[in-house]
Amino acid sequence: MTPKDLQDLLRDAVSPDWQTRVAAVAGLGAYEAPEAALAAERALRDADLAVVEAAVAALLARGAVQPLVESMKQQDGVGEFVADLVADAHPAWLTDRLIACMESDEPVRARIDAADILGFVLEAQRSLPALLSVSEAEDPALVAAATAAANHLVALGRRDE
C-alpha cells in the first residue's frame, strides 16, 4: 500500500458507516506509522464492537501492549470484550512481554497489570514461576496481585497453554 492508502484508512477509520470503519481499522495493523497506531487505539473506544474487534487485531498485529492493557482495565463491557479477544488470540509474544514486565523494575502499576492479565485473562501457566517469584519485600499490592494470579492458575489445575 502507498502512503495515500494509509491516509484513506485514517479517514475511513472515523467514517459514520461501521462497516467502513471495520475495514479501515483492520488495515491499520499493517502500518508502523504512529498515526496508524493512534487511530487503532481510538478505535478501541468505538461504539460498535466489530470496530473494537478490528482494533484489537490491528494492535496485536503491531505488538502494541499498553493500549490493550488500558482498554482491558475499563470497568465496562468493552474492557471485558477486549480481554476476551486478547485471551482468544493469546499470542505467545504477549505472554513473554508480560512475564518480562513481571521480572523487571517497571513501575508497580505496570507489574500489577501484567500479573492480572497473565493470571486472569491469558491464564498463562508458564507465567507461574514469574508470579511466584514476587518477593514479600515488594509492594504489598503487587504481592497481592501476583499471589491472586498464581492461586488462580494453580486452581485451574495447571492445564497446558
C-alpha positions in Angstrom: 0.0 0.0 0.0 1.1 3.5 -0.6 1.1 6.4 1.9 -2.1 7.6 0.2 -3.7 4.3 1.2 -2.8 4.9 4.8 -4.4 8.4 4.6 -7.5 6.7 3.2 -7.6 4.2 6.0 -7.2 7.0 8.6 -10.1 8.9 7.0 -12.2 5.8 6.8 -11.5 4.8 10.4 -13.8 7.7 11.5 -16.5 7.1 8.9 -20.1 7.2 10.0 -20.5 3.8 8.4 -19.5 1.0 10.8 -18.5 -1.4 8.0 -16.2 1.2 6.5 -14.6 1.7 10.0 -14.1 -2.0 10.5 -12.4 -2.4 7.1 -10.2 0.6 7.7 -9.2 -0.3 11.3 -8.4 -3.8 10.2 -5.9 -2.5 7.7 -4.1 -0.3 10.2 -2.1 -3.1 11.7 0.0 -3.3 8.6 1.4 0.1 9.1 4.2 1.1 11.5 3.3 4.8 11.3 2.4 6.4 14.7 -0.8 7.8 13.2 -1.9 4.3 12.4 -1.3 3.2 16.0 -3.2 6.2 17.3 -6.2 5.5 15.0 -6.3 1.9 16.2 -6.1 3.0 19.8 -9.0 5.4 19.3 -11.0 2.6 17.6 -10.8 0.7 20.9 -13.4 3.2 22.2 -15.7 2.9 19.1 -19.4 2.3 19.9 -19.5 -0.7 17.5 -17.9 -3.8 18.9 -17.0 -5.0 15.4 -14.7 -1.9 15.1 -13.3 -2.7 18.6 -12.5 -6.2 17.5 -10.7 -4.9 14.4 -8.8 -2.5 16.6 -7.7 -5.4 18.9 -6.5 -7.4 15.9 -4.6 -4.4 14.5 -2.9 -3.6 17.8 -2.0 -7.3 18.3 -0.5 -7.3 14.8 1.6 -4.2 15.8 2.7 -5.8 19.1 1.1 -2.9 21.0 0.6 -3.9 24.6 -0.1 -0.8 26.5 -3.3 0.4 24.7 -4.7 -3.2 25.1 -3.9 -3.3 28.8 -5.5 0.1 29.3 -8.6 -1.0 27.4 -8.9 -4.2 29.4 -8.9 -2.2 32.7 -12.1 -0.4 31.7 -14.9 -1.2 34.1 -17.4 -1.5 31.3 -18.4 -4.3 29.0 -15.8 -3.2 26.4 -12.9 -3.9 28.8 -14.2 -7.5 29.2 -14.8 -7.8 25.5 -11.2 -6.7 24.7 -9.9 -9.1 27.4 -11.8 -12.0 25.8 -10.4 -11.1 22.3 -6.9 -11.0 23.7 -7.3 -14.2 25.5 -8.7 -15.9 22.4 -5.8 -14.7 20.3 -3.3 -15.5 23.1 -0.2 -14.5 21.2 3.0 -16.1 22.8 4.8 -12.8 22.4 2.3 -11.1 24.7 2.8 -13.7 27.5 6.6 -13.2 27.0 6.4 -9.5 27.3 4.2 -9.6 30.4 6.5 -12.1 32.1 9.4 -9.9 31.3 7.5 -7.0 32.8 6.8 -9.0 36.0 10.6 -9.8 36.3 11.7 -6.2 35.6 11.9 -3.0 37.6 8.9 -1.5 35.7 6.6 0.7 37.8 4.5 -1.3 40.3 1.2 -0.5 38.5 2.6 -2.0 35.2 3.6 -5.1 37.1 0.2 -5.4 38.8 -1.5 -5.1 35.4 0.9 -7.8 34.0 0.1 -10.2 36.8 -3.6 -9.7 36.4 -3.5 -10.3 32.7 -1.2 -13.3 32.9 -3.3 -15.0 35.6 -6.9 -14.0 34.8 -7.0 -13.1 31.1 -4.4 -15.2 29.4 -4.4 -17.9 32.1 -0.8 -18.5 31.1 0.6 -21.4 33.1 4.1 -20.7 32.1 3.9 -17.4 33.9 3.6 -19.2 37.3 7.3 -19.0 38.1 7.4 -15.3 37.5 4.3 -14.7 39.6 5.6 -16.8 42.4 9.0 -15.1 42.4 7.5 -11.8 43.6 9.2 -11.2 46.9 7.3 -10.5 50.0 9.5 -7.5 50.4 8.0 -5.8 47.4 4.9 -3.5 47.2 2.0 -5.2 49.1 -0.4 -4.5 46.2 2.0 -6.2 43.8 2.4 -9.2 46.1 -1.4 -9.5 46.4 -1.9 -9.3 42.6 0.8 -11.9 41.9 -0.4 -14.2 44.6 -4.0 -14.0 43.4 -3.0 -14.6 39.8 -0.8 -17.6 40.8 -3.5 -19.0 43.0 -6.0 -18.8 40.1 -3.5 -20.6 37.8 -3.0 -23.3 40.4 -6.8 -23.7 40.8 -7.1 -24.2 37.1 -5.2 -27.4 37.6 -2.0 -26.3 35.8 -3.5 -27.0 32.4 -1.2 -26.5 29.5 -1.3 -23.4 27.3 
